Amino acid sequence: MDVRVEVAFVTFLAPFETLPAAVRDVFVDPAFAFFFAVAFLRLVPFLAAVMAAGQ
């Protein structure tokens, strides 16, 4: 992932860190979970290609 995108994402989420914990649990945590799930799913085909190339 492009570092600038990651920095922008973290900068965007920074204000949410000051929200009450209950609000953060409901809104921000699922957003993080979704973000990491998407990032992981984008890595899977790449890893599969690397493993196939290594055999």
PDB file with SEQRES, HELIX, SHEET and CRYST1 records, atoms N, CA, C and O in Angstrom:
SEQRES   1 A   55  MET ASP VAL ARG VAL GLU VAL ALA PHE VAL THR PHE LEU          
SEQRES   2 A   55  ALA PRO PHE GLU THR LEU PRO ALA ALA VAL ARG ASP VAL          
SEQRES   3 A   55  PHE VAL ASP PRO ALA PHE ALA PHE PHE PHE ALA VAL ALA          
SEQRES   4 A   55  PHE LEU ARG LEU VAL PRO PHE LEU ALA ALA VAL MET ALA          
SEQRES   5 A   55  ALA GLY GLN                                                  
HELIX    1 AA1 VAL A    3  LEU A   13  1                                  11    
HELIX    2 AA2 ALA A   14  THR A   18  5                                   5    
HELIX    3 AA3 ALA A   21  VAL A   23  1                                   3    
HELIX    4 AA4 ARG A   24  VAL A   28  3                                   5    
HELIX    5 AA5 ASP A   29  GLY A   54  1                                  26    
CRYST1    1.000    1.000    1.000  90.00  90.00  90.00 P 1           1          
ATOM      1  N   MET A   1       0.851  -1.199   0.000  1.00  0.00           N  
ATOM      2  CA  MET A   1       0.000   0.000   0.000  1.00  0.00           C  
ATOM      3  C   MET A   1       0.882   1.241   0.000  1.00  0.00           C  
ATOM      4  O   MET A   1       1.933   1.279   0.639  1.00  0.00           O  
ATOM      5  N   ASP A   2       0.440   2.229  -0.712  1.00  0.00           N  
ATOM      6  CA  ASP A   2       1.159   3.491  -0.773  1.00  0.00           C  
ATOM      7  C   ASP A   2       1.198   4.127   0.619  1.00  0.00           C  
ATOM      8  O   ASP A   2       0.178   4.210   1.305  1.00  0.00           O  
ATOM      9  N   VAL A   3       2.372   4.567   1.018  1.00  0.00           N  
ATOM     10  CA  VAL A   3       2.533   5.148   2.355  1.00  0.00           C  
ATOM     11  C   VAL A   3       1.662   6.386   2.506  1.00  0.00           C  
ATOM     12  O   VAL A   3       1.093   6.621   3.572  1.00  0.00           O  
ATOM     13  N   ARG A   4       1.556   7.181   1.443  1.00  0.00           N  
ATOM     14  CA  ARG A   4       0.750   8.406   1.525  1.00  0.00           C  
ATOM     15  C   ARG A   4      -0.712   8.086   1.801  1.00  0.00           C  
ATOM     16  O   ARG A   4      -1.375   8.800   2.554  1.00  0.00           O  
ATOM     17  N   VAL A   5      -1.215   7.021   1.197  1.00  0.00           N  
ATOM     18  CA  VAL A   5      -2.605   6.615   1.444  1.00  0.00           C  
ATOM     19  C   VAL A   5      -2.765   6.228   2.905  1.00  0.00           C  
ATOM     20  O   VAL A   5      -3.748   6.583   3.555  1.00  0.00           O  
ATOM     21  N   GLU A   6      -1.770   5.486   3.412  1.00  0.00           N  
ATOM     22  CA  GLU A   6      -1.844   5.039   4.803  1.00  0.00           C  
ATOM     23  C   GLU A   6      -1.811   6.241   5.748  1.00  0.00           C  
ATOM     24  O   GLU A   6      -2.578   6.295   6.709  1.00  0.00           O  
ATOM     25  N   VAL A   7      -0.935   7.191   5.483  1.00  0.00           N  
ATOM     26  CA  VAL A   7      -0.839   8.392   6.323  1.00  0.00           C  
ATOM     27  C   VAL A   7      -2.145   9.171   6.277  1.00  0.00           C  
ATOM     28  O   VAL A   7      -2.625   9.651   7.304  1.00  0.00           O  
ATOM     29  N   ALA A   8      -2.717   9.293   5.083  1.00  0.00           N  
ATOM     30  CA  ALA A   8      -3.985  10.008   4.947  1.00  0.00           C  
ATOM     31  C   ALA A   8      -5.075   9.300   5.743  1.00  0.00           C  
ATOM     32  O   ALA A   8      -5.910   9.942   6.379  1.00  0.00           O  
ATOM     33  N   PHE A   9      -5.056   7.967   5.700  1.00  0.00           N  
ATOM     34  CA  PHE A   9      -6.066   7.189   6.418  1.00  0.00           C  
ATOM     35  C   PHE A   9      -5.925   7.399   7.923  1.00  0.00           C  
ATOM     36  O   PHE A   9      -6.913   7.612   8.626  1.00  0.00           O  
ATOM     37  N   VAL A  10      -4.676   7.336   8.412  1.00  0.00           N  
ATOM     38  CA  VAL A  10      -4.430   7.532   9.838  1.00  0.00           C  
ATOM     39  C   VAL A  10      -4.800   8.951  10.249  1.00  0.00           C  
ATOM     40  O   VAL A  10      -5.392   9.163  11.308  1.00  0.00           O  
ATOM     41  N   THR A  11      -4.449   9.924   9.409  1.00  0.00           N  
ATOM     42  CA  THR A  11      -4.781  11.325   9.696  1.00  0.00           C  
ATOM     43  C   THR A  11      -6.290  11.515   9.743  1.00  0.00           C  
ATOM     44  O   THR A  11      -6.811  12.259  10.574  1.00  0.00           O  
ATOM     45  N   PHE A  12      -6.987  10.829   8.835  1.00  0.00           N  
ATOM     46  CA  PHE A  12      -8.442  10.915   8.791  1.00  0.00           C  
ATOM     47  C   PHE A  12      -9.056  10.331  10.058  1.00  0.00           C  
ATOM     48  O   PHE A  12     -10.054  10.845  10.563  1.00  0.00           O  
ATOM     49  N   LEU A  13      -8.454   9.243  10.577  1.00  0.00           N  
ATOM     50  CA  LEU A  13      -9.030   8.565  11.737  1.00  0.00           C  
ATOM     51  C   LEU A  13      -8.613   9.192  13.060  1.00  0.00           C  
ATOM     52  O   LEU A  13      -9.223   8.911  14.092  1.00  0.00           O  
ATOM     53  N   ALA A  14      -7.584  10.037  13.049  1.00  0.00           N  
ATOM     54  CA  ALA A  14      -7.068  10.602  14.294  1.00  0.00           C  
ATOM     55  C   ALA A  14      -8.159  11.268  15.147  1.00  0.00           C  
ATOM     56  O   ALA A  14      -8.192  11.041  16.356  1.00  0.00           O  
ATOM     57  N   PRO A  15      -9.052  12.082  14.562  1.00  0.00           N  
ATOM     58  CA  PRO A  15     -10.079  12.724  15.400  1.00  0.00           C  
ATOM     59  C   PRO A  15     -10.999  11.709  16.080  1.00  0.00           C  
ATOM     60  O   PRO A  15     -11.536  11.985  17.152  1.00  0.00           O  
ATOM     61  N   PHE A  16     -11.184  10.532  15.462  1.00  0.00           N  
ATOM     62  CA  PHE A  16     -12.086   9.535  16.033  1.00  0.00           C  
ATOM     63  C   PHE A  16     -11.526   8.944  17.318  1.00  0.00           C  
ATOM     64  O   PHE A  16     -12.273   8.410  18.137  1.00  0.00           O  
ATOM     65  N   GLU A  17     -10.208   9.038  17.496  1.00  0.00           N  
ATOM     66  CA  GLU A  17      -9.593   8.474  18.702  1.00  0.00           C  
ATOM     67  C   GLU A  17     -10.053   9.213  19.956  1.00  0.00           C  
ATOM     68  O   GLU A  17      -9.957   8.677  21.061  1.00  0.00           O  
ATOM     69  N   THR A  18     -10.552  10.435  19.794  1.00  0.00           N  
ATOM     70  CA  THR A  18     -10.980  11.218  20.953  1.00  0.00           C  
ATOM     71  C   THR A  18     -12.447  10.959  21.300  1.00  0.00           C  
ATOM     72  O   THR A  18     -12.948  11.463  22.305  1.00  0.00           O  
ATOM     73  N   LEU A  19     -13.136  10.172  20.465  1.00  0.00           N  
ATOM     74  CA  LEU A  19     -14.541   9.880  20.742  1.00  0.00           C  
ATOM     75  C   LEU A  19     -14.675   8.963  21.951  1.00  0.00           C  
ATOM     76  O   LEU A  19     -13.728   8.257  22.299  1.00  0.00           O  
ATOM     77  N   PRO A  20     -15.843   8.966  22.598  1.00  0.00           N  
ATOM     78  CA  PRO A  20     -16.076   8.023  23.708  1.00  0.00           C  
ATOM     79  C   PRO A  20     -15.890   6.585  23.231  1.00  0.00           C  
ATOM     80  O   PRO A  20     -16.117   6.267  22.064  1.00  0.00           O  
ATOM     81  N   ALA A  21     -15.473   5.727  24.158  1.00  0.00           N  
ATOM     82  CA  ALA A  21     -15.146   4.344  23.800  1.00  0.00           C  
ATOM     83  C   ALA A  21     -16.337   3.620  23.172  1.00  0.00           C  
ATOM     84  O   ALA A  21     -16.158   2.837  22.239  1.00  0.00           O  
ATOM     85  N   ALA A  22     -17.544   3.870  23.670  1.00  0.00           N  
ATOM     86  CA  ALA A  22     -18.722   3.176  23.140  1.00  0.00           C  
ATOM     87  C   ALA A  22     -18.952   3.554  21.678  1.00  0.00           C  
ATOM     88  O   ALA A  22     -19.259   2.698  20.848  1.00  0.00           O  
ATOM     89  N   VAL A  23     -18.803   4.836  21.372  1.00  0.00           N  
ATOM     90  CA  VAL A  23     -18.985   5.291  19.987  1.00  0.00           C  
ATOM     91  C   VAL A  23     -17.898   4.692  19.111  1.00  0.00           C  
ATOM     92  O   VAL A  23     -18.155   4.258  17.988  1.00  0.00           O  
ATOM     93  N   ARG A  24     -16.675   4.674  19.639  1.00  0.00           N  
ATOM     94  CA  ARG A  24     -15.554   4.139  18.874  1.00  0.00           C  
ATOM     95  C   ARG A  24     -15.765   2.648  18.588  1.00  0.00           C  
ATOM     96  O   ARG A  24     -15.475   2.182  17.486  1.00  0.00           O  
ATOM     97  N   ASP A  25     -16.265   1.904  19.571  1.00  0.00           N  
ATOM     98  CA  ASP A  25     -16.480   0.472  19.379  1.00  0.00           C  
ATOM     99  C   ASP A  25     -17.514   0.214  18.291  1.00  0.00           C  
ATOM    100  O   ASP A  25     -17.391  -0.741  17.524  1.00  0.00           O  
ATOM    101  N   VAL A  26     -18.526   1.061  18.226  1.00  0.00           N  
ATOM    102  CA  VAL A  26     -19.615   0.814  17.275  1.00  0.00           C  
ATOM    103  C   VAL A  26     -19.218   1.219  15.855  1.00  0.00           C  
ATOM    104  O   VAL A  26     -19.523   0.503  14.902  1.00  0.00           O  
ATOM    105  N   PHE A  27     -18.542   2.358  15.707  1.00  0.00           N  
ATOM    106  CA  PHE A  27     -18.295   2.892  14.365  1.00  0.00           C  
ATOM    107  C   PHE A  27     -16.873   2.690  13.865  1.00  0.00           C  
ATOM    108  O   PHE A  27     -16.676   2.283  12.720  1.00  0.00           O  
ATOM    109  N   VAL A  28     -15.889   2.964  14.696  1.00  0.00           N  
ATOM    110  CA  VAL A  28     -14.515   3.004  14.202  1.00  0.00           C  
ATOM    111  C   VAL A  28     -13.927   1.602  14.080  1.00  0.00           C  
ATOM    112  O   VAL A  28     -13.239   1.304  13.104  1.00  0.00           O  
ATOM    113  N   ASP A  29     -14.189   0.740  15.061  1.00  0.00           N  
ATOM    114  CA  ASP A  29     -13.616  -0.604  15.009  1.00  0.00           C  
ATOM    115  C   ASP A  29     -14.078  -1.393  13.779  1.00  0.00           C  
ATOM    116  O   ASP A  29     -13.251  -2.036  13.133  1.00  0.00           O  
ATOM    117  N   PRO A  30     -15.374  -1.366  13.432  1.00  0.00           N  
ATOM    118  CA  PRO A  30     -15.768  -2.058  12.193  1.00  0.00           C  
ATOM    119  C   PRO A  30     -15.104  -1.457  10.960  1.00  0.00           C  
ATOM    120  O   PRO A  30     -14.794  -2.179  10.012  1.00  0.00           O  
ATOM    121  N   ALA A  31     -14.884  -0.145  10.962  1.00  0.00           N  
ATOM    122  CA  ALA A  31     -14.200   0.488   9.835  1.00  0.00           C  
ATOM    123  C   ALA A  31     -12.775  -0.049   9.723  1.00  0.00           C  
ATOM    124  O   ALA A  31     -12.305  -0.356   8.627  1.00  0.00           O  
ATOM    125  N   PHE A  32     -12.089  -0.160  10.864  1.00  0.00           N  
ATOM    126  CA  PHE A  32     -10.746  -0.740  10.858  1.00  0.00           C  
ATOM    127  C   PHE A  32     -10.787  -2.184  10.389  1.00  0.00           C  
ATOM    128  O   PHE A  32      -9.966  -2.601   9.572  1.00  0.00           O  
ATOM    129  N   ALA A  33     -11.744  -2.950  10.908  1.00  0.00           N  
ATOM    130  CA  ALA A  33     -11.851  -4.363  10.539  1.00  0.00           C  
ATOM    131  C   ALA A  33     -12.086  -4.501   9.036  1.00  0.00           C  
ATOM    132  O   ALA A  33     -11.483  -5.354   8.385  1.00  0.00           O  
ATOM    133  N   PHE A  34     -12.957  -3.664   8.493  1.00  0.00           N  
ATOM    134  CA  PHE A  34     -13.231  -3.690   7.060  1.00  0.00           C  
ATOM    135  C   PHE A  34     -11.980  -3.328   6.267  1.00  0.00           C  
ATOM    136  O   PHE A  34     -11.653  -3.979   5.275  1.00  0.00           O  
ATOM    137  N   PHE A  35     -11.278  -2.273   6.718  1.00  0.00           N  
ATOM    138  CA  PHE A  35     -10.069  -1.826   6.028  1.00  0.00           C  
ATOM    139  C   PHE A  35      -9.031  -2.942   5.987  1.00  0.00           C  
ATOM    140  O   PHE A  35      -8.445  -3.208   4.938  1.00  0.00           O  
ATOM    141  N   PHE A  36      -8.800  -3.601   7.135  1.00  0.00           N  
ATOM    142  CA  PHE A  36      -7.794  -4.660   7.181  1.00  0.00           C  
ATOM    143  C   PHE A  36      -8.241  -5.876   6.383  1.00  0.00           C  
ATOM    144  O   PHE A  36      -7.412  -6.544   5.764  1.00  0.00           O  
ATOM    145  N   ALA A  37      -9.546  -6.177   6.389  1.00  0.00           N  
ATOM    146  CA  ALA A  37     -10.046  -7.303   5.600  1.00  0.00           C  
ATOM    147  C   ALA A  37      -9.811  -7.056   4.119  1.00  0.00           C  
ATOM    148  O   ALA A  37      -9.381  -7.961   3.403  1.00  0.00           O  
ATOM    149  N   VAL A  38     -10.086  -5.845   3.649  1.00  0.00           N  
ATOM    150  CA  VAL A  38      -9.871  -5.507   2.236  1.00  0.00           C  
ATOM    151  C   VAL A  38      -8.388  -5.606   1.894  1.00  0.00           C  
ATOM    152  O   VAL A  38      -8.018  -6.159   0.858  1.00  0.00           O  
ATOM    153  N   ALA A  39      -7.532  -5.060   2.781  1.00  0.00           N  
ATOM    154  CA  ALA A  39      -6.090  -5.116   2.542  1.00  0.00           C  
ATOM    155  C   ALA A  39      -5.618  -6.573   2.476  1.00  0.00           C  
ATOM    156  O   ALA A  39      -4.808  -6.934   1.622  1.00  0.00           O  
ATOM    157  N   PHE A  40      -6.134  -7.403   3.386  1.00  0.00           N  
ATOM    158  CA  PHE A  40      -5.743  -8.812   3.410  1.00  0.00           C  
ATOM    159  C   PHE A  40      -6.188  -9.523   2.132  1.00  0.00           C  
ATOM    160  O   PHE A  40      -5.422 -10.281   1.537  1.00  0.00           O  
ATOM    161  N   LEU A  41      -7.438  -9.270   1.713  1.00  0.00           N  
ATOM    162  CA  LEU A  41      -7.958  -9.930   0.516  1.00  0.00           C  
ATOM    163  C   LEU A  41      -7.190  -9.503  -0.729  1.00  0.00           C  
ATOM    164  O   LEU A  41      -7.077 -10.275  -1.681  1.00  0.00           O  
ATOM    165  N   ARG A  42      -6.663  -8.285  -0.732  1.00  0.00           N  
ATOM    166  CA  ARG A  42      -5.874  -7.835  -1.872  1.00  0.00           C  
ATOM    167  C   ARG A  42      -4.496  -8.485  -1.863  1.00  0.00           C  
ATOM    168  O   ARG A  42      -3.871  -8.631  -2.913  1.00  0.00           O  
ATOM    169  N   LEU A  43      -4.017  -8.878  -0.672  1.00  0.00           N  
ATOM    170  CA  LEU A  43      -2.709  -9.531  -0.586  1.00  0.00           C  
ATOM    171  C   LEU A  43      -2.754 -11.003  -0.995  1.00  0.00           C  
ATOM    172  O   LEU A  43      -1.758 -11.546  -1.472  1.00  0.00           O  
ATOM    173  N   VAL A  44      -3.909 -11.651  -0.808  1.00  0.00           N  
ATOM    174  CA  VAL A  44      -3.987 -13.098  -1.031  1.00  0.00           C  
ATOM    175  C   VAL A  44      -3.581 -13.491  -2.453  1.00  0.00           C  
ATOM    176  O   VAL A  44      -2.744 -14.381  -2.600  1.00  0.00           O  
ATOM    177  N   PRO A  45      -4.131 -12.872  -3.512  1.00  0.00           N  
ATOM    178  CA  PRO A  45      -3.717 -13.271  -4.876  1.00  0.00           C  
ATOM    179  C   PRO A  45      -2.220 -13.028  -5.110  1.00  0.00           C  
ATOM    180  O   PRO A  45      -1.560 -13.808  -5.797  1.00  0.00           O  
ATOM    181  N   PHE A  46      -1.693 -11.950  -4.538  1.00  0.00           N  
ATOM    182  CA  PHE A  46      -0.268 -11.656  -4.676  1.00  0.00           C  
ATOM    183  C   PHE A  46       0.574 -12.753  -4.034  1.00  0.00           C  
ATOM    184  O   PHE A  46       1.541 -13.232  -4.625  1.00  0.00           O  
ATOM    185  N   LEU A  47       0.195 -13.148  -2.814  1.00  0.00           N  
ATOM    186  CA  LEU A  47       0.931 -14.207  -2.117  1.00  0.00           C  
ATOM    187  C   LEU A  47       0.820 -15.525  -2.875  1.00  0.00           C  
ATOM    188  O   LEU A  47       1.793 -16.275  -2.960  1.00  0.00           O  
ATOM    189  N   ALA A  48      -0.345 -15.809  -3.422  1.00  0.00           N  
ATOM    190  CA  ALA A  48      -0.528 -17.037  -4.197  1.00  0.00           C  
ATOM    191  C   ALA A  48       0.385 -17.030  -5.426  1.00  0.00           C  
ATOM    192  O   ALA A  48       0.975 -18.054  -5.770  1.00  0.00           O  
ATOM    193  N   ALA A  49       0.496 -15.880  -6.081  1.00  0.00           N  
ATOM    194  CA  ALA A  49       1.354 -15.771  -7.258  1.00  0.00           C  
ATOM    195  C   ALA A  49       2.825 -15.957  -6.868  1.00  0.00           C  
ATOM    196  O   ALA A  49       3.587 -16.609  -7.582  1.00  0.00           O  
ATOM    197  N   VAL A  50       3.212 -15.378  -5.729  1.00  0.00           N  
ATOM    198  CA  VAL A  50       4.597 -15.517  -5.268  1.00  0.00           C  
ATOM    199  C   VAL A  50       4.909 -16.981  -4.973  1.00  0.00           C  
ATOM    200  O   VAL A  50       5.974 -17.480  -5.338  1.00  0.00           O  
ATOM    201  N   MET A  51       3.980 -17.665  -4.312  1.00  0.00           N  
ATOM    202  CA  MET A  51       4.203 -19.077  -3.979  1.00  0.00           C  
ATOM    203  C   MET A  51       4.247 -19.934  -5.250  1.00  0.00           C  
ATOM    204  O   MET A  51       5.050 -20.862  -5.348  1.00  0.00           O  
ATOM    205  N   ALA A  52       3.382 -19.619  -6.222  1.00  0.00           N  
ATOM    206  CA  ALA A  52       3.374 -20.379  -7.471  1.00  0.00           C  
ATOM    207  C   ALA A  52       4.687 -20.154  -8.231  1.00  0.00           C  
ATOM    208  O   ALA A  52       5.222 -21.079  -8.841  1.00  0.00           O  
ATOM    209  N   ALA A  53       5.193 -18.935  -8.190  1.00  0.00           N  
ATOM    210  CA  ALA A  53       6.444 -18.623  -8.883  1.00  0.00           C  
ATOM    211  C   ALA A  53       7.628 -19.297  -8.188  1.00  0.00           C  
ATOM    212  O   ALA A  53       8.627 -19.627  -8.827  1.00  0.00           O  
ATOM    213  N   GLY A  54       7.508 -19.494  -6.885  1.00  0.00           N  
ATOM    214  CA  GLY A  54       8.609 -20.088  -6.126  1.00  0.00           C  
ATOM    215  C   GLY A  54       8.718 -21.593  -6.294  1.00  0.00           C  
ATOM    216  O   GLY A  54       9.752 -22.181  -5.976  1.00  0.00           O  
ATOM    217  N   GLN A  55       7.664 -22.219  -6.790  1.00  0.00           N  
ATOM    218  CA  GLN A  55       7.694 -23.686  -6.921  1.00  0.00           C  
ATOM    219  C   GLN A  55       8.408 -24.122  -8.194  1.00  0.00           C  
ATOM    220  O   GLN A  55       8.522 -25.319  -8.458  1.00  0.00           O  
TER     221      GLN A  55                                                      
END                                                                             
